[in-house]
Amino acid sequence: MDPNIQRALNDKLYDKRKVGALELERVIRELVTSKDYARVEAVLDQLCNEYAYAVHQPHARNGGLIGLAAAAIALGSELAKYLEVIVPPVLACFTDQDARVRYYACEAMYNIAKVAKGEILIYFNHIFDALCRLGADSELSVKNGAELLDRLIKDIVSESAATYVSVLEQPPGYTADDKEAHEERPDLPTAFSLKRFIPLLRDRIFALNPFTRTFLVGWIILLDSIPDLELVTFLPEFLSGLLRFLSDSNRDVHVATQGCLDKFLNEIKRIARVKKGIAESKKSKGDGKRKREDSIDSGSVRPAHDDGDEVGSETGNDEDDDDASSEDDWVPGQDVQINYKAILEILTATLDSPLEEDGLLESLRWVVEFLDICPEEVLPFTPKILAHLLPAMASGVESIRQAAARVNSSLMDYVVSLSDDAELMTMQAPSRIPAPGDRQDGIPSTRASLSSSRELEVRSPTPAQGRTMPRTPTPAPSVANPQADLDYAAAVNSLTLLFLNDHEATRVAALTWLIMLHRKAPRKVLAFNDGTFPALLKTLSDPAEAVVTKDLQLLSQISRNSEDDYFSNFMVNLLQLFSTDRKLLETRGNLIIRQLCTSLSAERIYRTLADCIEKEEDVEFASIMVQNLNNNLITAPELAELRKRLRNLETKDGQTFFVALFRSWCYNAVATFSLCLLAQAYEQAYNLLQIFAELEMTVNILIQIDKLVQLLESPVFTYLRLQLLEPEKYPHLYKCLYGLLMLLPQSSAFAALKNRLNSVSSIGYLHIAPRPNATTPSASSFDRPNRLKGRDDGIIRWNELLEKFRAVQERARRAQRLGGDMDDGSSLADLRIGDGTMESKSAKDTGPGRPPPVPVKDPPAPAPPVTKPRSGLGRQFGRLGGAVSGRGKRTQQ
């Protein structure tokens, strides 16, 4: 360069540097005109090395920047050849510590890009990276300069990014602005490459500065608006960062990001509609073509004069139409490929990340839309979605709860519809489970997907089915049906883990899903229930009643569709749970038993439980369990039919059922006695009372008798009270009730039963006046006809049952003594203890979840046995009995 120009460019004043740049521009124009390109290269090298790269000379750097801009303007159409020399030093100045250098770098790049236009796109990534940093610059002048440069680059990208090919890559005779020529030579690389840009965007998308985020969103919207680029194809590369932008505290960032995501979602929906429409159009054309072929085939048998020419002309027109439609009707977006799987992976990961409300809401909205656009793509992600969706249903934010409920409803409806299709298919195919001896050739038996089981049924019919069934294209629907991707094992595991969630709504939703999955594919759910079944049993201890109800519904559903071994195992595990968790038995025992009896066969439940209790080693727990079962048997409305069957001992089923219950009911004397009253086996009940005399009358037994007397006044025993009017037909009924009266202390229950018996006492006296002969064999002939005739004949062997009762009670007595359980063996003499101690003892005796026995504090001075006869005893027990049996509440004196 001329020395004068060199001095001017190195001056500290901007005006002098500008004069030097103008002079340099004139010189370079002359050199280009004279085609002295060697001198041009020398000048550019001098500007770069001595000025633009002079790091410690800010004025020289400023002069070099303005000189390079002037040189670019002077080069004009020849600039493309020298961009690789001019642009790098300008890019280096973007990171200078001096704000003025950074500003002049923006100004120089602006002038260079304005002349280079499409050629500058070769350096788009470098310019974009620099602008991304300068947009958050602390100096306002630099930010303004970067904004101007950003607008210019956006204009260039909008105009030329999709089609512009650099002059350095163009073949001879190629015009950069000729789109038709570019379409003819698609192998030519464009100056802007979206594939090269996406990695840079992926790195920058996690920026935290709000200005940088606004800059990035603006560029994403711009690139997405260019049709030929199809940025939506690369959406998974930066979607995660965009969702994070929604949690930005800057409102402008939030609004811009929300608008950007809305555009992407609308574009995906539009592309899906286009592809669906094209597929339906092709299908309808194919169907129409087949119909025409069928009509031609059917018309070939007609006479030649029956519109033969018209058929041929119509066929020709249709073929012409098909050819025409195949040539045109290209719809934008029909060849765009959307990576739904990658997008759904990001959305499911977003559901798990601790985002703000807006990010979570947007993810849920996208999942709902995808269930409408491509539900078959969502199905494999069902376990992951459920693991994070159901907790969101219990969110403290109403909008999130509603959005989660919509996703849950849509997903469940889709899974239910797929299951229905599978059921229809299994009805068409051999609807049986392969037996252990069956052989499926070439197909493993441990396939876990639903399609595998359907294909197995379709591919391996029995020989008879192979002969009788017509050959139908059944494998095609199984291939097209997307339910093959539903992972039942992962879904069940995800739902089971949600049992530990703190929110009731989440636990209820998880059980609802399990109920639905088991209803639609019971064998698939049962195949993975090794860890699920203990979790379901543990959930019975849940504090929420709605959760327990759903849990019982699922357990009942599983048991109903399972074999007897599974059901028996369920009952055994339930008893073990009650045995280890006495509080559960006390608080939820009745609810669990009644719900199970509602969902399953009540007789099956009672028979199975009776068999299990009969083998129980823990005598105390067996007595408590029998007491609960007996109370439900007498009072539960769900067991009305069971009570009717017990009262009908003439049938074989009724007899076997009574015997099964009696053998296990022997653990509780009062329950066994009430079972005989319920079955109208009054003579057996009277015989039991005689054995009662051999037992120690504990407070617990007396309280149970008190409750039984209260139940005798309930509608359940209306038939028994009416039978008191027929003493000649039911003589042992009187003996039973009077026997109870003799066992009771004088209490409120004693008074109630005495009043009831006094109301019919005259009828009883009239009957017993003529005493039967002493030679009369047994009083059983006075009871209901044939009820106990032949006591040891038939299924019911009454004497054996009495011996069983005596043996079990003796075993219980020995167990109590060996265990040193003095509280359970406390006799009526203990009722003289003060009211507070007696109340605590009775509450402990009657509670199902009774803790280990605690020694009762001895009274300071035991009262003589004759000071207060039974009147005081009766008053004390009357207060206790009324408190326990009235409303189940214990009160102190």
Buried (B, 14 or more C-beta within 10 A) or exposed (E): BEEEBBEBBBBEEBEBBBBBBBBBBEBBBEBBEEEEEEBBBEBBEBBBEBBBBBEEBBBBBBBBBBBBBBBBBBBEEBBBBBBEBBBBBBBBBBEBEBBBBBBBBBBBBBBBBBBBBBBBBBBBBBBBBBBBBBBBBEBEEBBEBBBEBBEBBBBBBEBBBBBBBBBEEBEEEBEBEEEEBBEEEEEBEBBBBBEEBBEBBBEBBEBEBBBBBBBBBBBBBBBBEBEEBBBBBBBBBBBBBBBBBBBBEBEEBBEBBBEBBEBBBEBBBBBBEBBEEBEEEEEEBEEEBEEBEEEEEEEEEEEEEEEEEEBEEBBEEBEEEEEEEEEEEEEEBEEBEBBBEBBBBBBBBBBEEEBEBBBBBBBBBBBBBBBEBBBBBBBBBBBBBBBBBBBBBBBEEEEBBBBBBBBBEBBBEBBEEBBEBBEEBBEBBBEEEBEEEEEBEEBEEEEBBBBBBBBBBBBBBEEEEEEEBEEEEBBEBBEEBBBBBBBBBBBBBBBBBBBEBEBBBBBBBBBBBBBBBBBBBBEBBBBBBEEBBEBBBBBBBBEBEEBBBBBBBBBBBBBEBBEEEBBBEBBBBBBEBBBEBBEBBBBBBBBBBBBBBBBBBBBBBBBBBBBBBBEBEBBBBBBBBBBBBBBBBBBBEBBEEBBEBBBBBEEEEBBEBBBBBBBBBBBBBBBBBBBBBBBBBBBBBBBBBEBBEEBEBBBBBBBBBBBBBBBBBEEBBEEBBEBBEBBEEBBBBBBBBBBBBEBBBBBBBBBBBBEBBEEBBEBBEEBEEEEEEEEEEEBBEBBBEEBBEEBEEEEBBBEEBBEBBBEBBEEBBEBBEEBEBEBBBBEBEBBBBEBEBBBBBBBBBBBBBBEEBEEBEEEEEEEEEEEEEEEBBBBBBBBBBBBBBEEEEBEEE
